[in-house]
Every structure is written in C-alpha cells, then in structure tokens.
Amino acid sequence: MTDLKLPSAMAELRPNLGEIVGSGLQHAPDFSVLLSSRHGINIFVDDREERVSERPPAAGTVLSAFDGVTNFERAIGGFNVEDVKSAAHDFISTLSLQKHTLQAEPERRGDFATAVQIDPLEMLTQEKLDRCRELHQRAKGRDARIVNVRISYNELSEHAVFVDRSADLAQRVQRVNMFLLVVVAGPAGDVHYDFSAKSGSAGWEVLNWSDEDIQKTV
C-alpha cells in the first residue's frame, strides 16, 4: 500500500469524500472535490550567517459542480470534515444548473507517491541543517582563494486528493534541490564565482556530494 503521509486533517477528511460527492451528484450532473496541501522549508548557510525558514504553507478544499455548460467552484480553507460537508450543501443548494447527461467514464482509483530512500518528512530540521553545514565545511577549505561558500537547500512537499463520480485518486510529490556556490578572490581583488546544483523529485539520496563534485565547482 502506498504511504502518502497525508496531513492528518486531509487523511481524516478523505473517507468522507465519497459521501460528499454522492450528495453533490443528486443535484449536479458532475460534482468533484479536490484537496491540496503544500509545505516546505528553505535552509541557507554561508561564512557569515545561517537561515532556516518555512515556505508559506497552503491547504484547502475545492468543490466543483459542472452542468455540461458551466463549471462552478467554491474554495474552503483547510480540511475540517463538518466545514466541508456544510459548505458542499450550501454550495450546491444555491446553484441553478442545467440538465445534462454526461458520458460514462472508466473508474480510476489509485495512490501515487514519489519514491524516496531518505524521506525529508522523516528528517528533523536540525539534521537537514547539519548536512548543509557539513557540505559548507567540506568546500570551504579547498583553496586559499575561497572567500565564501554558500549552501542553499529547498524542499517542497505537495499532497493532493481528487474524488468525483468515477475517480478516487491521491498523490504525494516530493521535490528537493541544493545549490553549492563558491566565491573566490584573485590577487588583484577581482571576484569570481561558480556553482553546482543537485535536484529531483526524490529524497535526500539525490543530494549526495562527492569530493569530485565539490572540487569541480571549486
């Protein structure tokens, strides 16, 4: 079974979506519910400072009703079960929908999660910061002309659940990237820099820096 690691409120709401969609379909030819959540962190380390900041999180539910001509939507902040049920009832009761018969669609059911070996969601922020510090130290002493080394780590976790009359789908997409930037100064005071990056839809396993990787950038 796919481990989506859904936020707890989203996981609690998901089993109720079939009932909510069923109620919507009593009034609309097509009715769907989309849950989405995004969160992540940024870490910056250089010779002078360290910063850890949370990316602005986003979480909400979107109700959609389609009558064959017009698509109507309503958004609800968060995933509270009773709030979503109440909003769905109020939403559908205020609509004036045309009658329309939609073609049957094949059922689509399944969960997808980005394959990760070292899961960022299971790592402490302190561990991520320590790994950035370690890379900074590994690069810093490689040449006397280096005046600064900057490490930038970015992480984004996205969760989504979609349910309509023929679909029950969910996914977790995990993205990470890391930049290594080396600044050097020449004898005449001229300053140059170069950088390397590693990234992927994956976990921390794609952020391994070999000595050859670091030396190439330097």
C-alpha positions in Angstrom: 0.0 0.0 0.0 1.3 3.4 -1.0 2.3 5.5 2.1 1.2 9.0 1.1 1.9 10.6 4.5 -1.1 12.8 4.1 -1.5 15.6 6.6 -3.7 14.3 9.4 -6.7 16.6 8.7 -6.6 15.6 5.0 -6.4 11.9 5.9 -9.4 12.3 8.2 -11.5 14.1 5.5 -10.7 11.6 2.7 -13.0 8.8 3.7 -15.9 11.2 3.7 -15.4 12.4 0.1 -17.5 9.7 -1.4 -20.5 10.7 0.6 -19.9 14.4 -0.2 -19.6 13.7 -3.9 -22.7 11.5 -3.8 -24.7 14.3 -2.3 -23.5 16.7 -4.9 -24.4 14.3 -7.7 -28.0 14.3 -6.6 -28.2 17.9 -7.8 -25.5 18.3 -10.4 -24.6 16.1 -13.4 -21.0 16.2 -12.3 -19.5 17.0 -8.9 -16.0 16.7 -7.6 -13.8 17.5 -4.6 -10.1 18.4 -4.7 -7.9 18.5 -1.6 -4.5 20.1 -1.8 -1.6 20.9 0.6 1.8 22.4 0.1 4.6 23.0 2.6 8.4 23.0 2.8 11.5 24.7 4.1 14.5 26.7 2.9 17.9 26.5 4.5 20.8 28.9 3.8 24.4 28.6 5.1 27.4 30.6 4.3 30.5 32.0 6.0 28.6 34.7 7.8 25.1 33.5 8.6 22.6 30.6 8.7 18.9 30.9 8.0 16.1 28.3 8.3 12.7 29.4 7.1 9.4 27.7 6.4 7.9 28.1 2.9 4.4 29.7 3.2 2.1 26.7 3.5 -1.1 26.3 1.6 -4.0 24.0 2.4 -7.6 23.9 1.2 -10.6 22.1 -0.4 -12.2 23.0 -3.8 -15.7 21.9 -4.6 -16.7 21.8 -8.3 -20.1 21.3 -9.9 -20.5 21.0 -13.7 -23.8 21.0 -15.6 -22.4 20.4 -19.1 -22.0 24.1 -19.9 -20.6 25.9 -16.8 -18.2 24.8 -14.1 -18.9 26.3 -10.7 -16.4 26.2 -7.9 -16.1 27.0 -4.2 -13.0 27.0 -2.0 -12.8 26.2 1.7 -9.7 26.8 3.7 -8.5 23.6 5.4 -9.9 20.1 5.7 -12.4 20.2 8.6 -14.9 17.4 7.8 -18.0 19.3 9.1 -17.0 22.6 7.4 -16.6 20.8 4.1 -19.9 19.0 4.4 -21.7 22.2 5.3 -20.0 24.1 2.5 -20.9 21.5 -0.1 -24.6 21.5 1.0 -24.8 25.3 0.9 -22.8 25.5 -2.4 -25.0 23.1 -4.3 -28.3 24.5 -3.0 -27.5 28.0 -4.3 -26.8 26.8 -7.9 -29.2 26.9 -10.8 -27.9 24.1 -13.0 -28.9 23.0 -16.5 -29.9 19.4 -17.0 -27.2 17.4 -18.8 -26.3 13.8 -19.2 -22.6 13.1 -19.2 -20.9 10.1 -20.8 -19.8 7.4 -18.5 -16.1 7.3 -17.7 -14.0 4.3 -16.6 -13.2 4.1 -12.9 -9.8 5.5 -11.9 -8.6 4.6 -8.5 -5.1 4.7 -7.1 -2.4 6.4 -5.0 0.9 7.7 -6.2 3.9 8.8 -4.1 7.3 10.0 -5.1 9.8 7.2 -4.5 12.2 8.3 -1.8 15.0 6.5 0.0 15.8 9.2 2.6 12.5 10.8 3.2 12.6 14.6 4.1 9.4 14.2 6.0 11.1 11.8 8.4 14.1 14.0 9.0 14.4 16.7 11.7 15.1 20.2 10.6 18.3 20.1 12.7 19.6 17.1 10.7 19.0 18.9 7.4 20.8 22.0 8.7 23.7 19.8 9.9 24.0 18.3 6.5 24.2 21.7 4.9 26.8 22.8 7.4 28.9 19.7 6.6 28.9 20.4 2.9 29.8 24.0 3.6 32.8 22.9 5.7 33.9 20.3 3.1 34.1 23.0 0.4 35.4 25.9 2.4 39.0 24.8 3.0 39.8 23.5 -0.5 41.6 26.6 -1.8 43.1 29.7 -0.1 41.4 32.0 -2.6 37.9 31.0 -1.5 36.3 33.9 0.4 32.8 32.4 0.8 30.9 29.2 0.3 27.1 29.3 0.1 24.7 26.4 0.5 21.1 26.7 -0.3 18.6 23.9 0.3 15.0 24.0 -0.8 12.3 21.4 -0.1 8.6 21.2 -1.2 6.1 18.5 -0.3 2.8 18.5 -2.2 -0.3 16.3 -1.4 -3.5 16.1 -3.4 -6.7 14.0 -3.3 -9.3 14.1 -6.0 -12.7 12.4 -6.0 -15.6 12.6 -8.5 -18.2 10.2 -9.9 -15.6 7.9 -11.4 -12.3 8.7 -9.7 -10.7 8.4 -6.3 -7.1 9.4 -6.7 -4.3 10.7 -4.4 -0.7 11.7 -4.7 2.3 12.9 -2.8 5.0 14.7 -4.8 8.3 15.4 -3.0 10.9 17.8 -4.5 14.3 18.8 -3.2 17.2 20.9 -4.6 20.5 22.1 -3.3 22.9 24.7 -4.6 26.7 24.9 -3.8 28.1 28.3 -4.7 31.9 29.1 -4.3 33.2 32.7 -4.3 36.9 33.3 -4.9 39.1 36.4 -4.9 42.1 36.9 -7.1 45.3 38.8 -6.2 44.1 42.0 -7.9 40.9 42.0 -5.9 38.8 40.6 -8.7 36.0 38.3 -7.5 34.6 35.3 -9.4 32.1 32.6 -8.5 30.7 29.3 -9.8 28.0 27.0 -8.6 26.6 23.5 -8.9 23.2 22.1 -8.2 21.5 18.8 -7.4 17.8 18.3 -7.5 15.0 15.9 -8.3 11.6 14.6 -7.4 13.1 12.4 -4.8 14.5 12.4 -1.2 17.9 13.4 0.2 19.5 10.5 -1.6 19.9 12.7 -4.7 21.8 15.4 -2.7 25.0 13.4 -2.2 28.1 15.4 -3.0 31.3 13.5 -3.7 34.7 15.1 -3.3 35.0 15.2 -7.1 31.7 17.2 -7.3 32.9 19.7 -4.8 36.4 20.0 -6.3 35.0 20.5 -9.8 33.0 23.5 -8.6 36.0 25.0 -6.8 
